[in-house]
Amino acid sequence: MLEETIYQKLCEHRRLDYSSFHTPGHKCAGFFPEDLLELDLTELPDTDSLFECSGIIHEAERKLAALFNTEASFISAGGCTLAIQAMLRIASTRGSRMIIGRNAHRSAVNACALLGIEPVWVMPESEDGCFTGVVSPEAVERAFVNGSGISACYLTSPDYYGELSDIRSIADICHRNGALLLVDNAHGSHLAFVKDRLHPTALGADMSACSLHKTLPVLTGGAVLNVADPALAAECKQAMALFGSTSPSYPIMASIDLCRSYLENGGIDDYRKLESRVTQIKRTAKAAGLLMPSGECDPLRLCINTSGAGVSGDGQIGYFHGFNVEPEFCDGKNAVFIITPFNTEKDLQRLESAVSALHVPVDFVQERGVFTSPGLPERVMLPREALLARNELVPAELALGRISADSPCICPPGIPMIMPGELIDENVIKALACAGIAAVRAVKSK
């Protein structure tokens, strides 16, 4: 009997016939040419080189910039993480203190530590307490008033639940204070193509990291760094080469270029037409009494709180599997669904049936969500110092009072529950237990 391989397990999952409401955006729906994987080549005289490009890759990036209406767009075959690392590297040359939303992804936290960036944390604010919430312009303004030497502000928008920050207002605040606005737009690449053009660089952000594969038809790992300022664009290749592999995947890069061609030749219309269908599903959710994020949100992402309908904890995944639906993520109370034009009408009907079968009693009182933080732990070391210090693995229940040497989280959504250099307090212990994280890295005592 042959041993089970990753390939076999993936084939087994495919045979389950679940409707994909998770990444990647192409939904394995046959978008790519059949011979794409036969083109797994390398840097050759006629295939160009990603970080020293002057041929086909340079031309592909020029066309991407025109598509996103940016000063420049740079391909990453190393995911959105590489684009985030490059953004932070460029900003760090202007100063080491940065305003950073506390809902930042672990990749940004680790990049800050490696680059010696000192975070000035700002907390997201949530009206209902059930979702992450967004960083408000007022919070950013206060951070500038209370701090000095701030070179940039780094925000996540949209967040994992589809909530959008007021990028236009925050960009104005940053630029008045002589600072850059950097946006982790990992889950919002498609926002450049929806009716209201909600992409961060269209709203005033200086740079945005866009994980194309999450919501567009691109192979996993395909991303773009979008840049609005020509002075910043000149620094990007060097910054990306600092962190990126010298052997990028040509199939991934080719898939980005194929996606660009698709969008230019009718694909944008596909995304805009989908908005009304998703709005219809959201109306169904609202009629069922399901709580959804408030404020401006991604028009193509569905996030619903199912706990009020009696579906929570480990039962969430099983519930949706009962309708042959595979969500992007369930946190025990909230369920997230990524919807793209590569979902069929059959997929959408399955999702709508699952949503309409839920019902929230009128007298239900909503509880606070899993990822809502009660406050910031005390920082006793800078992130770089803690991340690079000698450390040891400690059972979470015995870590009270220790200094975190890591950024523990569950991924998705990849939001750390404590940052390197912070003191592990009782609130952190509770959050770790809630997330099922049994052990943490702590700085070794001298």
C-alpha positions as CSV (number, residue, x, y, z in Angstrom):
1,M,0.0,0.0,0.0
2,L,1.4,3.4,-1.0
3,E,2.0,5.9,1.7
4,E,-0.3,8.9,1.7
5,T,1.2,12.0,0.0
6,I,0.3,15.6,0.0
7,Y,-0.8,15.2,-3.6
8,Q,-3.1,12.3,-2.7
9,K,-4.6,14.2,0.2
10,L,-5.4,17.2,-2.0
11,C,-7.1,14.9,-4.6
12,E,-9.1,13.4,-1.8
13,H,-10.3,16.8,-0.6
14,R,-11.2,17.8,-4.2
15,R,-13.5,14.7,-4.4
16,L,-15.5,16.0,-1.4
17,D,-17.0,18.5,-3.9
18,Y,-17.2,21.4,-1.5
19,S,-18.0,24.8,-2.9
20,S,-14.8,26.9,-2.3
21,F,-15.4,30.1,-0.5
22,H,-11.7,30.3,0.5
23,T,-8.5,31.4,-1.2
24,P,-7.3,31.1,-3.9
25,G,-9.5,33.4,-6.0
26,H,-9.4,31.2,-9.1
27,K,-11.3,28.4,-7.1
28,C,-9.4,25.7,-9.1
29,A,-11.9,26.3,-11.8
30,G,-9.7,25.8,-14.8
31,F,-8.7,29.4,-15.4
32,F,-5.1,28.6,-16.3
33,P,-3.7,27.1,-19.5
34,E,-3.2,23.3,-19.1
35,D,0.5,23.6,-19.8
36,L,1.3,26.3,-17.2
37,L,3.2,23.9,-14.9
38,E,5.2,22.7,-17.9
39,L,6.7,26.2,-18.0
40,D,8.4,25.9,-14.6
41,L,11.6,27.5,-16.0
42,T,14.2,29.8,-14.5
43,E,16.2,33.0,-15.3
44,L,17.4,32.5,-18.9
45,P,18.6,34.9,-21.6
46,D,15.1,35.3,-22.9
47,T,13.0,34.9,-19.7
48,D,14.3,38.0,-17.8
49,S,15.0,38.2,-14.0
50,L,12.6,39.4,-11.4
51,F,14.8,41.7,-9.4
52,E,16.9,42.9,-12.4
53,C,14.2,42.9,-15.0
54,S,14.4,44.7,-18.3
55,G,12.4,42.4,-20.6
56,I,9.1,40.5,-20.3
57,I,8.9,40.9,-16.5
58,H,9.5,44.6,-16.8
59,E,6.8,44.9,-19.4
60,A,4.4,42.8,-17.3
61,E,5.0,45.2,-14.3
62,R,4.4,48.2,-16.5
63,K,1.1,46.8,-17.6
64,L,0.1,46.0,-14.0
65,A,0.8,49.6,-13.0
66,A,-1.5,50.8,-15.8
67,L,-4.2,48.3,-14.6
68,F,-4.0,49.4,-10.9
69,N,-3.5,53.1,-12.0
70,T,-0.3,53.4,-9.9
71,E,3.1,54.9,-10.4
72,A,4.6,51.4,-10.3
73,S,3.6,47.8,-9.5
74,F,6.1,45.2,-8.6
75,I,5.6,41.4,-8.9
76,S,6.1,39.2,-5.9
77,A,6.3,35.4,-6.2
78,G,6.9,35.2,-2.5
79,G,3.4,36.2,-1.5
80,C,2.2,39.4,0.2
81,T,4.8,38.8,2.9
82,L,7.6,40.0,0.5
83,A,5.6,43.1,-0.4
84,I,5.0,43.9,3.2
85,Q,8.7,43.4,4.1
86,A,9.7,45.7,1.2
87,M,7.2,48.4,2.3
88,L,8.5,48.4,5.8
89,R,12.1,48.3,4.7
90,I,11.6,51.4,2.6
91,A,9.8,53.3,5.4
92,S,12.4,52.3,8.0
93,T,15.1,54.2,6.1
94,R,13.1,57.4,7.0
95,G,12.8,56.6,10.7
96,S,12.4,53.6,13.0
97,R,9.1,54.7,14.8
98,M,5.9,53.8,13.0
99,I,2.2,53.8,13.9
100,I,0.9,50.3,13.4
101,G,-2.6,48.9,13.8
102,R,-2.7,46.2,16.5
103,N,-4.5,43.9,14.0
104,A,-1.4,43.6,11.9
105,H,-0.5,40.3,10.4
106,R,2.3,38.3,11.9
107,S,4.5,38.8,8.8
108,A,4.5,42.6,9.5
109,V,5.3,42.1,13.1
110,N,8.3,39.9,12.3
111,A,9.5,42.3,9.6
112,C,9.3,45.1,12.1
113,A,11.4,43.1,14.6
114,L,14.0,42.2,12.0
115,L,14.3,45.8,10.7
116,G,14.5,47.3,14.2
117,I,11.2,49.2,13.9
118,E,9.6,50.5,17.1
119,P,5.8,50.1,16.8
120,V,3.5,52.8,18.1
121,W,0.4,50.6,18.5
122,V,-3.1,51.9,17.8
123,M,-6.1,49.7,18.6
124,P,-8.9,48.9,16.2
125,E,-12.3,50.0,17.3
126,S,-15.4,47.9,16.9
127,E,-18.9,49.0,17.5
128,D,-20.3,45.5,18.2
129,G,-17.1,43.9,19.7
130,C,-17.6,40.8,17.6
131,F,-15.2,41.6,14.8
132,T,-11.7,43.0,14.6
133,G,-12.8,46.6,14.0
134,V,-10.9,49.3,12.2
135,V,-8.3,51.9,13.2
136,S,-10.0,55.2,13.1
137,P,-8.6,58.5,11.8
138,E,-9.0,59.9,15.3
139,A,-6.7,57.2,16.7
140,V,-4.1,57.9,14.1
141,E,-4.3,61.6,14.8
142,R,-3.8,61.0,18.5
143,A,-0.8,58.8,17.9
144,F,0.9,61.6,15.9
145,V,0.0,64.2,18.6
146,N,1.4,62.0,21.4
147,G,4.5,60.7,19.6
148,S,7.4,62.2,17.7
149,G,9.7,61.0,15.0
150,I,7.0,58.9,13.3
151,S,8.0,58.0,9.8
152,A,5.0,56.0,8.7
153,C,1.6,54.6,9.5
154,Y,1.0,50.9,8.7
155,L,-2.6,49.7,8.6
156,T,-4.5,46.5,7.5
157,S,-7.5,47.3,5.3
158,P,-9.6,45.4,4.6
159,D,-9.2,43.3,7.6
160,Y,-9.9,39.6,7.6
161,Y,-13.6,40.2,8.2
162,G,-13.8,42.6,5.3
163,E,-13.9,45.8,7.3
164,L,-12.4,48.9,5.6
165,S,-10.6,51.7,7.3
166,D,-11.1,55.4,6.2
167,I,-8.0,55.4,4.1
168,R,-8.6,58.7,2.5
169,S,-8.8,60.6,5.8
170,I,-5.9,58.7,7.3
171,A,-3.8,59.4,4.3
172,D,-4.4,63.1,4.7
173,I,-3.4,62.9,8.4
174,C,-0.2,61.1,7.6
175,H,0.8,63.4,4.8
176,R,0.2,66.5,7.0
177,N,2.6,65.0,9.5
178,G,5.2,64.2,6.9
179,A,4.7,60.4,7.2
180,L,4.0,57.6,4.7
181,L,0.8,55.6,4.7
182,L,1.4,51.9,4.1
183,V,-1.5,49.5,3.7
184,D,-1.6,45.7,4.0
185,N,-4.3,45.2,1.3
186,A,-3.7,41.4,1.2
187,H,-7.4,40.6,1.0
188,G,-8.4,43.6,-1.1
189,S,-6.6,43.3,-4.5
190,H,-10.0,43.2,-6.2
191,L,-11.0,46.5,-4.6
192,A,-9.3,48.3,-7.5
193,F,-12.0,46.9,-9.8
194,V,-15.3,47.2,-7.8
195,K,-17.6,50.0,-8.7
196,D,-16.5,52.5,-6.1
197,R,-12.7,51.8,-6.6
198,L,-11.9,51.2,-2.9
199,H,-8.2,50.2,-3.5
200,P,-5.9,52.0,-0.9
201,T,-3.6,53.6,-3.5
202,A,-6.7,55.1,-5.2
203,L,-7.6,56.7,-1.8
204,G,-4.2,58.2,-1.0
205,A,-2.0,55.4,0.4
206,D,1.6,55.7,-0.6
207,M,2.2,51.9,-0.9
208,S,0.0,48.8,-0.6
209,A,0.8,45.1,-0.5
210,C,-1.7,43.1,-2.4
211,S,-2.0,39.3,-2.2
212,L,-3.5,38.8,-5.7
213,H,-4.1,35.1,-5.3
214,K,-6.6,35.6,-2.4
215,T,-9.3,37.2,-4.5
216,L,-8.1,37.2,-8.1
217,P,-7.3,34.3,-10.5
218,V,-3.6,34.0,-9.6
219,L,-1.6,31.0,-8.3
220,T,-1.0,30.9,-4.6
221,G,2.0,33.1,-3.7
222,G,1.3,35.7,-6.4
223,A,1.3,39.2,-5.1
224,V,2.0,42.8,-6.1
225,L,3.5,45.8,-4.3
226,N,1.6,48.9,-5.6
227,V,3.3,52.2,-5.3
228,A,1.9,55.7,-5.7
229,D,5.0,57.8,-5.3
230,P,7.8,57.7,-7.9
231,A,10.5,58.4,-5.3
232,L,9.4,55.3,-3.5
233,A,9.2,53.2,-6.6
234,A,12.9,53.7,-7.3
235,E,13.7,51.9,-4.0
236,C,11.4,48.9,-4.4
237,K,13.4,46.4,-6.3
238,Q,16.3,46.7,-3.9
239,A,14.0,46.3,-0.9
240,M,12.3,43.3,-2.4
241,A,15.6,41.6,-3.3
242,L,16.7,42.0,0.3
243,F,14.1,39.5,1.4
244,G,13.0,37.6,-1.8
245,S,14.2,34.4,-3.3
246,T,16.5,34.5,-6.2
247,S,14.5,31.6,-7.7
248,P,11.0,33.0,-8.1
249,S,8.3,30.7,-9.6
250,Y,7.8,31.5,-13.2
251,P,4.3,29.8,-13.3
252,I,3.3,32.2,-10.4
253,M,4.6,35.2,-12.3
254,A,2.9,34.0,-15.5
255,S,-0.4,33.6,-13.7
256,I,-0.2,37.2,-12.5
257,D,0.2,38.4,-16.1
258,L,-2.6,36.1,-17.3
259,C,-4.8,37.6,-14.6
260,R,-4.0,41.1,-15.8
261,S,-4.9,40.2,-19.3
262,Y,-8.2,38.7,-18.1
263,L,-9.1,41.8,-16.1
264,E,-8.3,44.0,-19.1
265,N,-10.5,41.9,-21.3
266,G,-13.8,41.7,-19.5
267,G,-12.8,40.4,-16.0
268,I,-13.4,43.7,-14.3
269,D,-17.0,43.5,-15.5
270,D,-17.2,40.0,-13.9
271,Y,-16.2,41.4,-10.5
272,R,-18.7,44.4,-10.8
273,K,-21.6,42.1,-11.8
274,L,-20.9,39.9,-8.8
275,E,-21.4,42.8,-6.3
276,S,-25.2,42.7,-6.7
277,R,-25.3,38.9,-6.2
278,V,-23.3,39.1,-3.0
279,T,-25.5,42.0,-1.8
280,Q,-28.5,39.7,-2.3
281,I,-26.8,37.0,0.0
282,K,-26.0,39.7,2.6
283,R,-29.7,40.7,2.6
284,T,-30.6,37.1,3.2
285,A,-28.2,37.1,6.2
286,K,-29.6,40.3,7.5
287,A,-33.2,39.0,7.2
288,A,-32.1,35.9,9.3
289,G,-30.9,38.3,12.0
290,L,-27.2,37.4,11.6
291,L,-24.8,40.0,12.8
292,M,-22.3,41.3,10.1
293,P,-19.5,43.9,10.3
294,S,-20.8,47.5,10.4
295,G,-19.5,50.5,8.5
296,E,-17.9,50.3,5.0
297,C,-16.9,46.8,4.1
298,D,-15.6,44.8,1.2
299,P,-18.6,44.4,-1.2
300,L,-17.5,40.9,-2.2
301,R,-16.8,39.3,1.2
302,L,-19.4,37.8,3.4
303,C,-18.8,37.6,7.2
304,I,-21.6,36.5,9.5
305,N,-21.7,35.8,13.2
306,T,-23.5,32.5,13.5
307,S,-23.4,32.1,17.3
308,G,-26.8,33.8,17.8
309,A,-28.3,31.1,15.6
310,G,-26.9,28.4,17.8
311,V,-24.0,27.5,15.5
312,S,-20.7,28.1,17.2
313,G,-17.4,26.5,18.3
314,D,-16.4,23.3,16.5
315,G,-20.0,23.0,15.1
316,Q,-19.5,25.9,12.6
317,I,-17.4,23.9,10.1
318,G,-19.7,20.9,10.3
319,Y,-22.8,23.1,9.7
320,F,-21.4,24.5,6.5
321,H,-20.0,21.2,5.3
322,G,-23.6,20.0,5.6
323,F,-24.4,22.3,2.7
324,N,-21.2,21.3,0.8
325,V,-19.8,24.8,1.6
326,E,-16.1,25.3,2.6
327,P,-15.6,28.7,4.4
328,E,-12.4,30.6,4.3
329,F,-12.3,30.6,8.1
330,C,-14.5,30.0,11.2
331,D,-13.3,31.5,14.6
332,G,-16.0,29.8,16.6
333,K,-18.5,32.6,16.3
334,N,-17.8,34.3,12.9
335,A,-17.7,32.7,9.5
336,V,-15.8,34.3,6.6
337,F,-16.5,33.6,2.9
338,I,-14.4,34.8,0.0
339,I,-16.6,35.1,-3.1
340,T,-15.2,35.6,-6.6
341,P,-16.5,35.4,-10.2
342,F,-15.0,31.9,-10.3
343,N,-17.7,30.6,-7.9
344,T,-20.5,29.1,-9.9
345,E,-24.2,29.9,-9.4
346,K,-24.4,26.4,-7.8
347,D,-21.8,27.5,-5.3
348,L,-23.7,30.7,-4.5
349,Q,-27.0,28.8,-4.1
350,R,-25.4,26.4,-1.6
351,L,-24.1,29.4,0.4
352,E,-27.4,31.2,0.3
353,S,-29.2,28.0,1.5
354,A,-26.8,27.7,4.4
355,V,-27.3,31.3,5.4
356,S,-31.1,31.2,5.0
357,A,-31.3,28.1,7.2
358,L,-29.9,30.1,10.1
359,H,-32.2,32.1,12.4
360,V,-31.3,34.4,15.3
361,P,-34.0,34.7,18.1
362,V,-35.2,38.3,18.5
363,D,-34.2,38.3,22.2
364,F,-30.6,37.0,21.6
365,V,-27.9,39.2,23.3
366,Q,-24.6,39.2,21.3
367,E,-21.4,38.4,23.2
368,R,-17.9,39.8,22.5
369,G,-15.9,38.1,19.9
370,V,-12.8,35.9,20.1
371,F,-10.2,38.4,18.9
372,T,-11.3,41.5,20.8
373,S,-8.3,42.7,22.9
374,P,-9.0,44.2,26.4
375,G,-5.8,46.3,26.1
376,L,-2.1,46.3,25.4
377,P,0.3,44.2,27.4
378,E,3.3,46.0,28.9
379,R,6.3,46.3,26.6
380,V,9.5,45.6,28.4
381,M,11.8,45.0,25.4
382,L,11.8,46.2,21.8
383,P,10.5,43.6,19.3
384,R,13.9,43.1,17.7
385,E,15.7,42.5,21.0
386,A,13.1,39.9,22.1
387,L,12.8,38.1,18.8
388,L,16.5,37.6,18.5
389,A,17.1,36.8,22.2
390,R,17.7,33.2,23.5
391,N,14.3,31.7,24.2
392,E,12.6,28.6,25.3
393,L,9.2,27.0,24.7
394,V,7.0,27.4,27.8
395,P,3.5,25.9,28.4
396,A,1.1,28.7,28.0
397,E,-0.5,28.2,31.5
398,L,3.0,28.6,33.0
399,A,4.0,31.7,31.0
400,L,2.5,34.4,33.2
401,G,5.0,37.2,33.8
402,R,7.4,36.0,31.1
403,I,8.5,38.1,28.1
404,S,7.2,36.9,24.7
405,A,9.9,36.1,22.2
406,D,7.5,35.4,19.4
407,S,4.1,36.5,17.9
408,P,1.8,33.6,18.6
409,C,-1.4,33.4,16.6
410,I,-3.7,31.1,14.7
411,C,-3.5,31.5,10.9
412,P,-5.9,32.5,9.5
413,P,-6.3,35.3,10.4
414,G,-2.6,35.5,11.5
415,I,-3.1,38.3,14.1
416,P,-0.7,37.9,17.0
417,M,-2.2,37.8,20.5
418,I,1.0,39.2,22.0
419,M,4.0,40.8,20.4
420,P,7.7,40.1,20.9
421,G,9.0,42.0,23.9
422,E,5.7,42.2,25.7
423,L,4.9,40.8,29.1
424,I,2.5,37.8,29.1
425,D,-0.3,38.8,31.4
426,E,-3.6,37.1,32.4
427,N,-5.5,38.5,29.4
428,V,-2.9,37.0,27.1
429,I,-3.1,33.6,28.8
430,K,-6.9,33.6,28.4
431,A,-6.6,34.5,24.7
432,L,-4.0,31.8,24.1
433,A,-6.3,29.2,25.8
434,C,-9.3,30.4,23.8
435,A,-7.3,29.9,20.6
436,G,-6.0,26.5,21.6
437,I,-2.3,27.6,21.7
438,A,-0.7,25.3,24.3
439,A,2.9,26.8,24.4
440,V,4.7,30.0,23.7
441,R,8.2,31.2,23.1
442,A,9.6,33.2,26.1
443,V,12.8,35.0,26.5
444,K,15.3,33.0,28.6
445,S,16.1,34.4,31.9
446,K,19.8,35.4,32.3
